[in-house]
Amino acid sequence: MTMLRRRVLRTVSAAPVPNGRQQARHERMCAKLAKDRIALKRWLTRLKRATSTVTALHARISRLETQLAEKAG
């Protein structure tokens, strides 16, 4: 009769020990991400303001051109 092989029970480590270089790289990347998010938010605010200004100027120019065309014609 054949016998079953015994399984070797090994303890499972809780978590791999993080490498110092990898940890430092991860922290640098997190800092860069935070910095880039702040910069993007600032640029989007400026872009919204610029878009609103361009839209308002375009409407005002169109309105003035229409008024001048009515008076000239």
ABEGO torsion letter per residue (X at the ends): XBBBBBBBBBBBBABBBBBAAAAAAAAAAAAAAAAAAAAAAAAAAAAAAAAAAAAAAAAAAAAAAAAAAAAAX
